[in-house]
Amino acid sequence: MTITERVYKIIFEELEKNPDGMQWSELLKIIKQKDPTIHPKTANGLVWKMIEKYPDKVYKPKKGCFRLVKYK
């Protein structure tokens, strides 16, 4: 599994557990806890690009918050 795949797997697992969405900083903290080998800047970039890469799965209900579309 690539670094990108590992990061998105963690993000989607956490967003699934949090139907109200999660803040950017919370996601980064969880990524660091679950896989400390992932560089923080890599995780940060992937979190922000997630909206562009998965517009059918994730949206931002407000600034800095990410939520699964199915919970819209």
N, C-alpha and C positions, 0 to 999 in steps of 0.2 A: 504494500500500500504506500502510495506517495505521501509526502508531507501534506500536500494540499488535501488529499483524500482523508487523511487522519484528522486534520483540522475541521473540515466540513462535517465529518462523522460526529465529532465531539459537539460541534455547534448544534447540529440538528437533533442530537439526543437531548441536549439541554433545553432547546426551544420546545421540544415535545413535552418535556416535564413542566414547562412554564407557559401555559396558554395565554397569560397576560403579557408575555414578551419579556425581554431581558435587555438591560443596558449594555452598551458596548464594553464598559469597564468590567462588568460581571463576567461577560463571555471571555474576555482576555484572561481574567484571573482563573477561571475554570480550565481553560486550555492549558495554562501554565501548570496547574495542579495535576491535571490528568496526563500531560505529556511534557515534562520539563525539557526534553530535547529540542522542542520547537522554539526557534528564535522569536522573541517578542515582536520584532518588526515584521516578520513573516506572518505571524498570527494577526497582527493589526491590519496589514494589507489585505489579507484574505477575508477578514470580517467586513471591511468596508466594500470590497468588491463583490461580496455575496449578493447584494441587491441587483447588481448588473448580471451576475452569472445565473442566479436563480430567481428571476422576477415572478415566476409562477409558484414559488414555494415560500418566499420571504418578502416582507415589506416593512417599512418604517412608519408606525403609527404616529410617532413624534420624534423629534431630534434625538439621536443617540440610542434609540430603542429599536430592537428588532423583534419581529413576531412572525409566526407562521401564518400564511395566507388562510389556511383552513380554520383559524381561530378569529378571523376578521369579523 
